Structure formats: C-alpha cells, structure tokens
Amino acid sequence: MVEKRIIPRKKVLKAGTIAFGGAAINCTVRNLSGTGAMLEVESPLGIPRQFVLDIAADHFRRECRVAWIQERRLGVVFLAGNDLED
C-alpha cells in the first residue's frame, strides 16, 4: 500500500470515545498523527460524518471529519483550529 499522507501516523492502541449529539460510542484508536487518526469500532452504522474524538487518558479532544470507512475502521481528519477543552 502506498502511503498518501503528508504526515505519517504513529501506531497506537488507545481507548477512545466518539461523541456527537449527546451520544457516545466507544472506539479503539489504532494510529494517530497531528492531522488525523484511524479508529476501530464495533459497527460504523449511526456514526455521523463529523464528531468529537475523545481520548481521556491523554486529555485529547478533537473535532473530526470521516475521510473513509472500511468495514469496522474509520479514517478521520482533525478539523483545523478545533482543539477542544476538557
């Protein structure tokens, strides 16, 4: 597979939460960079195109947009200037 990203992502294994409209879905963050991440979920059904990714252990909250979905994995890009406070 040819790497198309400008900034390479670092492999990680972190618990995360996809938050939107008062709902929350657990996910696993599989890789991460300053511009985006790959998330793994039980099912992508019902996940909106835009949401907040929360990695509580790292005090990390970013607004995201879904770039791609493949089975149980989602590629997301972080929206610029949207570092969110806890």
C-alpha positions in Angstrom: 0.0 0.0 0.0 1.3 3.4 -1.0 1.4 6.0 1.8 -0.5 9.1 0.7 -0.4 11.0 4.0 1.6 14.2 4.3 2.4 13.4 8.0 2.9 9.7 8.8 0.8 8.3 11.6 2.1 6.6 14.7 0.7 3.2 15.6 -1.1 3.3 19.0 -3.6 1.2 20.9 -5.8 3.6 22.9 -9.4 3.6 24.2 -11.4 6.5 22.7 -14.9 7.8 22.5 -16.8 9.2 19.5 -19.1 11.9 20.8 -21.9 13.5 18.9 -25.4 14.9 19.7 -25.3 13.8 23.3 -24.4 10.2 22.3 -21.1 8.4 22.7 -19.6 5.3 21.0 -16.5 3.5 22.3 -13.7 3.1 19.8 -10.0 2.0 19.7 -7.5 4.4 18.2 -5.2 2.3 16.1 -3.0 5.1 14.7 -2.6 8.8 15.3 -0.9 11.9 13.9 -1.3 15.6 14.2 -3.7 15.7 11.3 -5.9 12.5 11.8 -6.4 9.0 13.1 -7.6 5.6 12.3 -10.4 4.3 14.6 -11.8 0.8 15.1 -15.5 0.4 16.1 -18.0 -2.4 16.6 -20.0 -1.0 13.8 -19.8 2.3 11.8 -23.6 2.4 11.5 -25.0 5.6 13.0 -21.7 7.4 13.3 -22.1 10.8 11.7 -19.6 12.4 9.2 -18.4 14.8 11.9 -17.9 14.2 15.6 -15.6 14.8 18.5 -12.9 12.2 19.3 -12.0 12.0 23.0 -9.0 10.1 24.3 -9.5 10.6 28.0 -6.2 9.1 29.1 -4.3 11.7 27.1 -6.7 14.6 27.8 -7.2 14.7 24.0 -10.3 16.1 22.3 -10.5 17.0 18.6 -13.4 17.6 16.2 -13.1 15.2 13.3 -14.5 14.5 9.9 -14.7 11.0 8.5 -12.4 10.6 5.4 -13.1 6.9 4.8 -14.8 3.9 6.2 -13.8 0.3 5.6 -15.7 -2.4 7.5 -15.0 -1.6 11.2 -12.3 1.0 10.6 -12.7 4.7 10.1 -10.1 7.2 8.9 -10.7 10.7 10.3 -9.1 14.0 9.7 -8.9 16.6 12.5 -10.6 19.9 11.7 -8.2 22.8 11.9 -8.3 25.1 14.9 -10.6 22.8 16.8 -8.6 21.7 19.8 -11.3 21.3 22.4 -11.0 21.9 26.1 -12.0 19.2 28.6 
